[in-house]
Amino acid sequence: MRRPDRTVEVFTVGVSAHRAATLPDPEPIASRKPGGPGLRSAILDPNMRLSLQVHYAICGIFDLAYNGQGQLVQVRVIGERQGIPTRYLEQIFQRLRKADLIIGKRGPGGGYTLSRPPSRITLREVVEAVEGPLGAADGWGDDAGDASQNRPDFLWPELASGFAQVLSSTTLEQLCRRAARAAVRRAHPEALTYQI
């Protein structure tokens, strides 16, 4: 039986608050294990509201940087490690490939790898590959009419700017170092560690 599609609201600051993407429901929310293995429990603040696409894109590209060791890795393997449905992750990786963040090879022995060193890929690039360019708080307050005079609409551009700055200054290499310090499990324990 096919699951119905669901709408994933996009709440990232700097990206249209009214934009939503309809995607196949990867798994029922109730069946997800909170604090499971991988990036989510160690790096991302669970109170931060990111779209599911952004969350999965960051987890997927993080896995390539942290576990890939410059080798091709199949989407299925990444999906299993990160708890992301393969079909859904493949769609996200197509966007990352188009943004020249990863390289893909089809066929037997195929998979994905980073297109450049993790020190030269920022989280902003990942977010923009999935959501589009970050800008001012697109459309926030546009539908409020007279109510916008009673709200702190001056705050949204500041938040958007701060969020974009944090994303721009955070590289995959930094994320991998933080993951190593947080003892996030590696696929290959003998792999290089990102310690200072």
KOLMAR-544160 format. One record per residue (C-alpha): residue number from 1; residue in one letter; chain; x, y, z. Coordinates in steps of 0.02 Angstrom, whole numbers. Layout:
REM residues N
VEXLUM    nr   rest   kette       xx       yy       zz
VEXLUM   NUM      A       A        X        Y        Z
...
This chain:
REM residues 196
VEXLUM    nr   rest   kette       xx       yy       zz
VEXLUM     1      M       A        0        0        0
VEXLUM     2      R       A       70      168      -52
VEXLUM     3      R       A       87      298       83
VEXLUM     4      P       A        6      466       49
VEXLUM     5      D       A      119      614       12
VEXLUM     6      R       A      136      742      146
VEXLUM     7      T       A      185      923      145
VEXLUM     8      V       A      344      973      232
VEXLUM     9      E       A      340     1154      287
VEXLUM    10      V       A      500     1251      268
VEXLUM    11      F       A      541     1353      423
VEXLUM    12      T       A      721     1397      391
VEXLUM    13      V       A      759     1580      420
VEXLUM    14      G       A      800     1667      259
VEXLUM    15      V       A      702     1548      151
VEXLUM    16      S       A      523     1584      109
VEXLUM    17      A       A      419     1544      261
VEXLUM    18      H       A      271     1508      150
VEXLUM    19      R       A      360     1387       34
VEXLUM    20      A       A      323     1203       56
VEXLUM    21      A       A      376     1049      -38
VEXLUM    22      T       A      267      898      -63
VEXLUM    23      L       A      372      743      -48
VEXLUM    24      P       A      339      559      -19
VEXLUM    25      D       A      325      523      166
VEXLUM    26      P       A      490      436      201
VEXLUM    27      E       A      429      353      361
VEXLUM    28      P       A      299      387      493
VEXLUM    29      I       A      363      512      620
VEXLUM    30      A       A      309      398      763
VEXLUM    31      S       A      425      260      701
VEXLUM    32      R       A      582      367      704
VEXLUM    33      K       A      704      336      845
VEXLUM    34      P       A      747      499      933
VEXLUM    35      G       A      931      524      962
VEXLUM    36      G       A      976      380      846
VEXLUM    37      P       A     1150      355      777
VEXLUM    38      G       A     1226      479      658
VEXLUM    39      L       A     1238      665      645
VEXLUM    40      R       A     1069      715      711
VEXLUM    41      S       A     1097      677      894
VEXLUM    42      A       A     1273      748      904
VEXLUM    43      I       A     1272      902      794
VEXLUM    44      L       A     1101      973      754
VEXLUM    45      D       A     1002     1055      892
VEXLUM    46      P       A      836      959      899
VEXLUM    47      N       A      745     1123      934
VEXLUM    48      M       A      807     1199      772
VEXLUM    49      R       A      674     1194      638
VEXLUM    50      L       A      744     1142      471
VEXLUM    51      S       A      649     1064      329
VEXLUM    52      L       A      661      876      317
VEXLUM    53      Q       A      751      897      150
VEXLUM    54      V       A      886     1007      228
VEXLUM    55      H       A      903      892      376
VEXLUM    56      Y       A      927      740      263
VEXLUM    57      A       A     1044      834      145
VEXLUM    58      I       A     1158      885      288
VEXLUM    59      C       A     1156      710      362
VEXLUM    60      G       A     1191      631      191
VEXLUM    61      I       A     1334      744      141
VEXLUM    62      F       A     1404      734      317
VEXLUM    63      D       A     1408      544      299
VEXLUM    64      L       A     1507      560      137
VEXLUM    65      A       A     1634      674      222
VEXLUM    66      Y       A     1643      577      386
VEXLUM    67      N       A     1638      398      321
VEXLUM    68      G       A     1674      408      135
VEXLUM    69      Q       A     1864      427      144
VEXLUM    70      G       A     1862      495      -34
VEXLUM    71      Q       A     1786      332     -100
VEXLUM    72      L       A     1621      308     -189
VEXLUM    73      V       A     1481      266      -67
VEXLUM    74      Q       A     1311      199     -119
VEXLUM    75      V       A     1156      296      -69
VEXLUM    76      R       A     1083      139        8
VEXLUM    77      V       A     1230      126      128
VEXLUM    78      I       A     1219      309      178
VEXLUM    79      G       A     1031      293      200
VEXLUM    80      E       A     1051      144      314
VEXLUM    81      R       A     1181      230      422
VEXLUM    82      Q       A     1084      393      435
VEXLUM    83      G       A      908      319      443
VEXLUM    84      I       A      853      402      280
VEXLUM    85      P       A      749      312      148
VEXLUM    86      T       A      856      275       -4
VEXLUM    87      R       A      730      338     -131
VEXLUM    88      Y       A      714      504      -40
VEXLUM    89      L       A      902      524      -17
VEXLUM    90      E       A      932      490     -202
VEXLUM    91      Q       A      819      638     -246
VEXLUM    92      I       A      914      750     -126
VEXLUM    93      F       A     1083      691     -191
VEXLUM    94      Q       A     1030      737     -368
VEXLUM    95      R       A     1012      917     -307
VEXLUM    96      L       A     1180      911     -219
VEXLUM    97      R       A     1258      843     -379
VEXLUM    98      K       A     1182      983     -483
VEXLUM    99      A       A     1255     1108     -359
VEXLUM   100      D       A     1427     1026     -387
VEXLUM   101      L       A     1444      975     -205
VEXLUM   102      I       A     1455      789     -242
VEXLUM   103      I       A     1503      679     -389
VEXLUM   104      G       A     1402      527     -438
VEXLUM   105      K       A     1445      371     -538
VEXLUM   106      R       A     1312      251     -600
VEXLUM   107      G       A     1321       64     -619
VEXLUM   108      P       A     1409      -75     -524
VEXLUM   109      G       A     1534       -4     -402
VEXLUM   110      G       A     1452      166     -419
VEXLUM   111      G       A     1401      288     -287
VEXLUM   112      Y       A     1439      464     -229
VEXLUM   113      T       A     1588      558     -161
VEXLUM   114      L       A     1623      740     -119
VEXLUM   115      S       A     1670      849     -268
VEXLUM   116      R       A     1800      945     -166
VEXLUM   117      P       A     1881      935        6
VEXLUM   118      P       A     1763      949      156
VEXLUM   119      S       A     1853     1108      209
VEXLUM   120      R       A     1788     1192       50
VEXLUM   121      I       A     1603     1145       67
VEXLUM   122      T       A     1494     1251      182
VEXLUM   123      L       A     1325     1210      256
VEXLUM   124      R       A     1257     1362      166
VEXLUM   125      E       A     1299     1280       -1
VEXLUM   126      V       A     1207     1122       55
VEXLUM   127      V       A     1053     1218      112
VEXLUM   128      E       A     1049     1323      -47
VEXLUM   129      A       A     1066     1167     -155
VEXLUM   130      V       A      907     1098      -76
VEXLUM   131      E       A      805     1254      -36
VEXLUM   132      G       A      870     1385     -157
VEXLUM   133      P       A      964     1546     -120
VEXLUM   134      L       A      957     1615       55
VEXLUM   135      G       A      907     1796       59
VEXLUM   136      A       A      812     1913      169
VEXLUM   137      A       A      661     1841      257
VEXLUM   138      D       A      566     1816       95
VEXLUM   139      G       A      383     1857      112
VEXLUM   140      W       A      379     1865      301
VEXLUM   141      G       A      242     1983      350
VEXLUM   142      D       A      179     2006      171
VEXLUM   143      D       A       12     1927      210
VEXLUM   144      A       A      -11     2013      377
VEXLUM   145      G       A      -86     2175      312
VEXLUM   146      D       A     -115     2297      456
VEXLUM   147      A       A      -58     2167      583
VEXLUM   148      S       A      123     2188      526
VEXLUM   149      Q       A      124     2360      608
VEXLUM   150      N       A      102     2271      774
VEXLUM   151      R       A      240     2141      750
VEXLUM   152      P       A      429     2148      762
VEXLUM   153      D       A      455     2127      573
VEXLUM   154      F       A      623     2216      590
VEXLUM   155      L       A      687     2057      675
VEXLUM   156      W       A      666     1936      528
VEXLUM   157      P       A      804     2007      417
VEXLUM   158      E       A      923     2006      566
VEXLUM   159      L       A      883     1824      603
VEXLUM   160      A       A      901     1778      419
VEXLUM   161      S       A     1069     1864      410
VEXLUM   162      G       A     1131     1779      568
VEXLUM   163      F       A     1073     1608      510
VEXLUM   164      A       A     1154     1631      339
VEXLUM   165      Q       A     1316     1687      422
VEXLUM   166      V       A     1322     1532      533
VEXLUM   167      L       A     1290     1419      382
VEXLUM   168      S       A     1423     1510      279
VEXLUM   169      S       A     1554     1494      414
VEXLUM   170      T       A     1524     1309      450
VEXLUM   171      T       A     1615     1186      338
VEXLUM   172      L       A     1594      998      324
VEXLUM   173      E       A     1769      979      395
VEXLUM   174      Q       A     1717     1074      552
VEXLUM   175      L       A     1561      967      564
VEXLUM   176      C       A     1667      809      553
VEXLUM   177      R       A     1783      872      690
VEXLUM   178      R       A     1635      906      803
VEXLUM   179      A       A     1564      734      764
VEXLUM   180      A       A     1730      652      808
VEXLUM   181      R       A     1736      746      974
VEXLUM   182      A       A     1557      694     1008
VEXLUM   183      A       A     1606      512      973
VEXLUM   184      V       A     1487      490      825
VEXLUM   185      R       A     1516      313      766
VEXLUM   186      R       A     1618      291      606
VEXLUM   187      A       A     1590      162      471
VEXLUM   188      H       A     1778      131      472
VEXLUM   189      P       A     1845      155      649
VEXLUM   190      E       A     2024      161      583
VEXLUM   191      A       A     1979      311      474
VEXLUM   192      L       A     2065      477      496
VEXLUM   193      T       A     2001      571      643
VEXLUM   194      Y       A     1961      755      636
VEXLUM   195      Q       A     2042      801      802
VEXLUM   196      I       A     2135      963      829
